[in-house]
Amino acid sequence: MGVENNLYDMQCLWYEVAAGLNALRQRRWGVALKRFTDVEQHMKDMHDDQCDWHARCVRRMTLPVYFDLLTLMDKVRSQRHWQIAAKGAIEAYLELDDQRKRNPDAVEDPPDIKSDPTKQLRNIRGDLVDVVDPDPLGKKFETEPTLLDKAQLFASALER
C-alpha cells in the first residue's frame, strides 16, 4: 500500500488512470471509482493550489507565468487523463446503477475494515499514525445512494 500512497501523494495521474481502467476491465467497480475519483481530487487540489500561486506571482511580479497558469487552469478539464478518468467513472457508476436495479439485494454494506497495527508510521511528534487505507476496495462507492447523480457530475464536466 505504500507505493500506491506515494503515487497518490505525487498526483501521478497516468498511474491512477491505468489502475482505474484495469479495475474497470476486471469489473471491480469500487476500485475503479476510487482511482477515477482520485484523478478528480487531484484536479480539485490543483485548482485550490492556484490561490497560493496567485499571491506568489503578484508578489514577485512574474505576470507571464501568472498568465500561463490561468491558461492552464482554463484547460485542465480537457486534459487526456482527466477525460479518460471521467468516462471511466461514468461507465462504472452506470454499471453499478444497472446492477442495483437488476438485483437490489446484492449490494452489500461496506465491511468494517480495521487497520493492521503493524502498518503504522510515526509522525513528526513521534506518535503512531495509521497509514492503511480504510476502504481499499472502494466499497463506499458501490453503496452510494446517488450513483446517477455522481455520473451526471462527471458528464456535465465533460461537456464543458
NUDOMI-381782 format. One record per residue: y, z, x of N, C-alpha, C in turn. Coordinates in steps of 0.2 Angstrom, whole numbers, padded with zeros to 4 digits, always signed. Example, Ala and Ser with C-alpha at 12.3 -4.5 7.8 and 13.67 -1.06 7.14 Angstrom:
BEGIN
-0028+0039+0066-0022+0039+0062-0016+0039+0066 -0011+0035+0064-0005+0036+0068+0000+0039+0064 
***
This chain:
BEGIN
-0006+0000+0004+0000+0000+0000+0006+0000+0004 +0006+0002+0011+0011+0002+0015+0015-0004+0016 +0010-0009+0017+0013-0016+0019+0017-0019+0013 +0014-0018+0007+0017-0020+0001+0024-0017+0000 +0024-0010+0001+0031-0007+0001+0036-0009+0006 +0033-0011+0012+0038-0014+0017+0041-0020+0014 +0036-0025+0012+0038-0031+0009+0043-0031+0003 +0042-0026-0001+0047-0024-0006+0053-0022-0004 +0053-0017+0001+0060-0015+0004+0064-0020+0007 +0060-0025+0010+0064-0031+0014+0066-0036+0009 +0064-0035+0003+0066-0040-0003+0063-0047-0001 +0056-0047+0001+0053-0053+0003+0051-0057-0003 +0055-0061-0006+0054-0065-0012+0048-0069-0012 +0047-0073-0006+0041-0078-0006+0034-0074-0007 +0034-0068-0004+0028-0064-0005+0026-0062-0012 +0032-0059-0015+0031-0057-0022+0029-0063-0027 +0033-0068-0026+0031-0074-0030+0024-0076-0029 +0022-0077-0023+0015-0079-0021+0010-0074-0024 +0011-0067-0023+0007-0062-0026+0007-0062-0034 +0012-0064-0037+0013-0064-0044+0009-0070-0047 +0009-0076-0043+0006-0082-0045-0002-0081-0044 -0004-0078-0039-0011-0076-0038-0014-0072-0043 -0010-0066-0045-0012-0062-0051-0012-0066-0057 -0008-0070-0058-0007-0074-0064-0014-0079-0065 -0016-0082-0059-0022-0086-0059-0028-0082-0061 -0028-0075-0059-0034-0071-0060-0033-0068-0067 -0028-0069-0070-0027-0066-0077-0026-0059-0077 -0023-0057-0072-0021-0049-0071-0014-0049-0073 -0012-0049-0079-0005-0049-0082-0001-0044-0080 -0003-0038-0079+0001-0032-0077+0003-0033-0070 -0001-0035-0066+0000-0035-0059+0005-0041-0058 +0004-0047-0061+0009-0052-0061+0016-0050-0063 +0016-0047-0069+0023-0045-0071+0026-0040-0066 +0022-0036-0063+0025-0031-0059+0028-0035-0053 +0025-0040-0050+0028-0044-0045+0034-0048-0047 +0033-0051-0053+0039-0055-0055+0045-0051-0057 +0044-0045-0060+0050-0041-0061+0053-0038-0055 +0049-0038-0049+0051-0036-0043+0056-0041-0040 +0055-0047-0041+0060-0053-0039+0066-0052-0043 +0065-0051-0050+0071-0049-0054+0075-0043-0052 +0072-0038-0050+0075-0032-0047+0079-0034-0041 +0076-0038-0037+0080-0039-0030+0086-0043-0032 +0086-0048-0037+0092-0051-0039+0097-0047-0041 +0095-0042-0045+0100-0037-0048+0103-0033-0042 +0098-0031-0037+0101-0027-0031+0106-0031-0027 +0104-0038-0026+0109-0042-0023+0116-0042-0026 +0116-0043-0033+0122-0043-0037+0126-0036-0036 +0122-0031-0036+0125-0024-0035+0128-0023-0028 +0125-0026-0023+0127-0026-0017+0134-0030-0015 +0135-0034-0020+0142-0038-0020+0148-0033-0019 +0148-0028-0023+0153-0023-0023+0155-0021-0016 +0150-0019-0012+0151-0017-0005+0154-0023-0001 +0152-0028-0002+0154-0034+0001+0161-0036+0000 +0163-0036-0007+0169-0037-0009+0174-0033-0005 +0173-0026-0005+0178-0022-0001+0178-0023+0006 +0172-0025+0009+0172-0026+0016+0176-0033+0018 +0175-0038+0014+0179-0044+0015+0186-0044+0014 +0188-0040+0009+0195-0039+0008+0198-0035+0014 +0195-0030+0016+0197-0025+0021+0198-0029+0028 +0193-0033+0029+0193-0037+0036+0197-0044+0035 +0199-0046+0029+0202-0052+0028+0198-0058+0030 +0191-0058+0029+0187-0063+0030+0186-0067+0024 +0191-0070+0021+0191-0074+0015+0186-0080+0015 +0185-0084+0020+0180-0089+0019+0173-0086+0018 +0171-0081+0021+0165-0078+0020+0164-0075+0013 +0170-0072+0010+0170-0070+0004+0169-0075-0001 +0172-0081+0000+0171-0087-0005+0164-0089-0005 +0161-0089+0001+0154-0091+0002+0149-0087-0002 +0151-0080-0002+0147-0075-0006+0148-0077-0013 +0154-0078-0016+0155-0079-0023+0151-0086-0025 +0151-0091-0021+0147-0097-0022+0140-0095-0022 +0137-0092-0018+0130-0090-0018+0128-0086-0024 +0132-0081-0026+0130-0077-0032+0131-0081-0038 +0135-0086-0038+0135-0091-0044+0129-0094-0045 +0125-0096-0039+0119-0100-0039+0113-0096-0039 +0113-0089-0039+0107-0085-0037+0102-0086-0042 +0103-0088-0049+0098-0089-0053+0095-0096-0053 +0098-0100-0049+0095-0107-0048+0091-0107-0042 +0090-0102-0038+0085-0102-0033+0078-0103-0035 +0074-0106-0031+0067-0108-0032+0063-0102-0034 +0063-0097-0029+0059-0091-0030+0060-0088-0037 +0067-0087-0039+0068-0084-0045+0066-0088-0051 +0067-0094-0051+0064-0098-0056+0057-0098-0057 +0053-0098-0052+0046-0098-0052+0044-0091-0055 +0047-0086-0052+0045-0079-0055+0047-0079-0062 +0053-0081-0065+0054-0081-0072+0049-0085-0076 +0047-0091-0074+0042-0094-0078+0036-0091-0078 +0034-0088-0072+0028-0084-0072+0028-0078-0077 +0033-0074-0077+0034-0069-0081+0034-0071-0088 +0037-0076-0090+0037-0078-0097+0030-0080-0099 +0026-0083-0094+0019-0085-0096+0015-0079-0097 +0016-0074-0093+0012-0068-0093+0014-0064-0100 +0020-0063-0101+0022-0060-0107+0019-0063-0113 +0020-0070-0114+0017-0073-0119+0009-0073-0120 +0006-0073-0114-0001-0072-0115-0003-0065-0117 +0001-0060-0115-0001-0053-0117+0001-0052-0124 +0006-0056-0127+0008-0055-0134+0002-0059-0138 -0001-0064-0135-0006-0068-0139-0012-0063-0139 -0014-0060-0133-0019-0055-0133-0019-0050-0138 -0013-0047-0139-0011-0042-0143-0012-0044-0150 -0010-0050-0152-0011-0052-0159-0018-0054-0161 -0022-0056-0156-0029-0058-0157-0033-0051-0158 -0032-0046-0154-0036-0040-0154-0031-0034-0152 -0028-0032-0158-0023-0026-0157-0026-0020-0154 -0032-0019-0154-0035-0013-0152-0037-0013-0145 -0037-0019-0142-0039-0020-0135-0034-0017-0130 -0028-0017-0132-0023-0014-0127-0023-0007-0126 -0024-0005-0120-0026+0002-0118-0019+0005-0116 -0019+0012-0117-0013+0016-0114-0014+0016-0107 -0008+0016-0103-0009+0016-0096-0013+0022-0093 -0017+0022-0088-0020+0028-0086-0016+0032-0082 -0017+0039-0082-0013+0043-0079-0016+0043-0071 -0012+0040-0067-0014+0039-0060-0011+0045-0056 -0015+0049-0053-0012+0054-0049-0012+0051-0041 -0006+0054-0038-0006+0051-0031-0011+0055-0027 -0013+0051-0022-0018+0054-0017-0014+0058-0012 -0016+0065-0011-0012+0069-0007-0012+0067+0001 -0017+0063+0002-0017+0060+0009-0012+0055+0011 -0009+0052+0005-0004+0047+0006+0003+0049+0005 +0005+0053+0009+0012+0056+0009+0015+0055+0015 +0022+0055+0015+0026+0054+0020+0031+0060+0021 +0033+0061+0027+0039+0066+0027+0046+0063+0027 +0050+0066+0023+0057+0063+0023+0061+0066+0028 +0067+0065+0028+0072+0067+0034+0072+0074+0035 +0071+0078+0029+0071+0085+0030+0064+0088+0032 +0059+0084+0032+0053+0086+0033+0048+0088+0027 +0051+0087+0021+0047+0088+0015+0042+0082+0014 +0036+0084+0011+0031+0079+0010+0034+0075+0004 +0033+0068+0004+0035+0064-0002+0029+0059-0003 +0028+0058-0009+0023+0053-0011+0025+0046-0010 +0021+0042-0007+0023+0035-0006+0018+0031-0010 +0014+0033-0015+0009+0030-0018+0013+0027-0025 +0011+0021-0026+0014+0018-0032+0011+0021-0038 +0014+0024-0043+0011+0027-0049+0008+0022-0053 +0009+0016-0053+0006+0011-0058+0005+0004-0054 +0000+0005-0049-0002-0001-0045-0004-0007-0049 -0007-0006-0055-0010-0012-0059-0005-0014-0064 +0001-0012-0064+0006-0014-0069+0004-0013-0076 +0000-0008-0078-0002-0006-0085+0004-0005-0089 +0010-0003-0086+0015-0001-0091+0018-0008-0094 +0018-0013-0090+0020-0020-0093+0015-0022-0099 +0009-0021-0098+0004-0023-0103+0005-0019-0110 +0008-0013-0109+0008-0009-0115+0015-0009-0118 +0020-0013-0116+0027-0013-0118+0027-0015-0125 +0031-0012-0130+0031-0015-0137+0034-0021-0138 +0039-0023-0133+0043-0029-0135+0042-0034-0130 +0036-0037-0130+0034-0042-0125+0038-0048-0126 +0039-0051-0132+0043-0057-0133+0050-0056-0132 +0053-0050-0133+0060-0049-0131+0061-0050-0123 +0056-0047-0120+0056-0047-0112+0056-0055-0110 +0051-0058-0113+0051-0065-0111+0057-0069-0113 +0060-0067-0119+0066-0071-0120+0072-0069-0115 +0072-0063-0112+0077-0062-0107+0076-0067-0101 +0070-0068-0099+0069-0072-0094+0071-0079-0096 +0069-0081-0102+0070-0088-0104+0078-0090-0104 +0082-0085-0107+0089-0086-0108+0092-0086-0101 +0090-0083-0096+0092-0083-0089+0091-0090-0086 +0085-0093-0088+0083-0099-0085+0087-0105-0088 +0090-0104-0094+0094-0109-0097+0101-0110-0094 +0103-0104-0091+0110-0105-0088+0110-0109-0082 
***
